[in-house]
Amino acid sequence: MRIKLKTKQLKGLSQQLPFEVVLEQPRDVRGFLEILGHNMPWNETGLSKFGDPIKKPYRVAFSVEATDGGYICDVHPAFACYISHLLTSE
């Protein structure tokens, strides 16, 4: 699933980690999303409709492209739901 994350949204999401995150290039964003994906509560949020609920996907971020004011991110659909939850609960 392709989603667009604005720079401001990424800064808000980076508050989920206990250290400062430098997001200057698409590879930085992809790495950050992978780390954020490790915190995703796989069994608690009803994400089983996207596959085997017991087995968390190995990767949740597949590609990231820079755009004006943000990044286009190709992510696992369940991870997109998790990001949406994090952004709306801020």
One Martini backbone bead per residue (centre of mass of N, CA, C, O) as a GRO file, in nm:
protein
   90
    1MET     BB    1   0.097   0.036   0.023
    2ARG     BB    2   0.045   0.377  -0.060
    3ILE     BB    3   0.187   0.651   0.123
    4LYS     BB    4   0.169   0.981   0.262
    5LEU     BB    5   0.429   1.153   0.436
    6LYS     BB    6   0.482   1.408   0.621
    7THR     BB    7   0.719   1.567   0.792
    8LYS     BB    8   0.541   1.623   1.042
    9GLN     BB    9   0.449   1.329   1.083
   10LEU     BB   10   0.731   1.206   1.124
   11LYS     BB   11   0.799   1.367   1.376
   12GLY     BB   12   0.570   1.248   1.546
   13LEU     BB   13   0.657   0.947   1.516
   14SER     BB   14   0.951   0.983   1.641
   15GLN     BB   15   0.839   0.998   1.945
   16GLN     BB   16   0.830   0.675   1.984
   17LEU     BB   17   1.128   0.711   2.031
   18PRO     BB   18   1.420   0.729   2.256
   19PHE     BB   19   1.536   0.884   2.000
   20GLU     BB   20   1.685   1.062   1.767
   21VAL     BB   21   1.573   1.136   1.433
   22VAL     BB   22   1.716   1.127   1.106
   23LEU     BB   23   1.532   1.277   0.816
   24GLU     BB   24   1.684   1.318   0.490
   25GLN     BB   25   1.622   1.037   0.356
   26PRO     BB   26   1.468   0.764   0.234
   27ARG     BB   27   1.644   0.561   0.400
   28ASP     BB   28   1.573   0.680   0.674
   29VAL     BB   29   1.268   0.630   0.661
   30ARG     BB   30   1.274   0.327   0.620
   31GLY     BB   31   1.424   0.257   0.882
   32PHE     BB   32   1.222   0.387   1.073
   33LEU     BB   33   0.976   0.214   0.991
   34GLU     BB   34   1.097  -0.056   1.076
   35ILE     BB   35   1.125   0.014   1.374
   36LEU     BB   36   0.827   0.089   1.421
   37GLY     BB   37   0.717  -0.199   1.334
   38HIS     BB   38   0.824  -0.354   1.591
   39ASN     BB   39   0.587  -0.207   1.777
   40MET     BB   40   0.365  -0.361   1.656
   41PRO     BB   41   0.054  -0.488   1.756
   42TRP     BB   42  -0.044  -0.769   1.611
   43ASN     BB   43  -0.283  -0.909   1.806
   44GLU     BB   44  -0.454  -0.642   1.918
   45THR     BB   45  -0.576  -0.498   1.619
   46GLY     BB   46  -0.691  -0.695   1.393
   47LEU     BB   47  -0.458  -0.793   1.160
   48SER     BB   48  -0.539  -1.086   1.040
   49LYS     BB   49  -0.660  -1.004   0.751
   50PHE     BB   50  -0.337  -0.991   0.636
   51GLY     BB   51  -0.299  -1.283   0.760
   52ASP     BB   52  -0.101  -1.430   0.971
   53PRO     BB   53  -0.139  -1.356   1.311
   54ILE     BB   54   0.129  -1.493   1.424
   55LYS     BB   55   0.286  -1.371   1.173
   56LYS     BB   56   0.500  -1.140   1.132
   57PRO     BB   57   0.631  -0.943   0.923
   58TYR     BB   58   0.950  -0.887   0.823
   59ARG     BB   59   0.835  -0.650   0.647
   60VAL     BB   60   0.686  -0.300   0.623
   61ALA     BB   61   0.904  -0.158   0.432
   62PHE     BB   62   0.984  -0.117   0.083
   63SER     BB   63   0.948   0.197  -0.009
   64VAL     BB   64   1.104   0.530  -0.072
   65GLU     BB   65   0.991   0.860  -0.176
   66ALA     BB   66   1.056   1.172  -0.261
   67THR     BB   67   0.868   1.468  -0.194
   68ASP     BB   68   0.682   1.737  -0.161
   69GLY     BB   69   0.678   1.745   0.189
   70GLY     BB   70   0.774   1.427   0.163
   71TYR     BB   71   0.663   1.074   0.148
   72ILE     BB   72   0.655   0.781  -0.039
   73CYS     BB   73   0.510   0.478   0.096
   74ASP     BB   74   0.571   0.130   0.091
   75VAL     BB   75   0.339  -0.064   0.276
   76HIS     BB   76   0.196  -0.247   0.489
   77PRO     BB   77  -0.134  -0.249   0.560
   78ALA     BB   78  -0.108  -0.285   0.870
   79PHE     BB   79   0.092  -0.048   0.904
   80ALA     BB   80  -0.097   0.172   0.803
   81CYS     BB   81  -0.296   0.139   1.038
   82TYR     BB   82  -0.094   0.203   1.262
   83ILE     BB   83  -0.019   0.487   1.168
   84SER     BB   84  -0.302   0.600   1.184
   85HIS     BB   85  -0.333   0.558   1.487
   86LEU     BB   86  -0.093   0.735   1.577
   87LEU     BB   87  -0.191   1.004   1.437
   88THR     BB   88  -0.483   1.016   1.585
   89SER     BB   89  -0.351   0.996   1.896
   90GLU     BB   90  -0.190   1.286   1.921
   0.00000   0.00000   0.00000
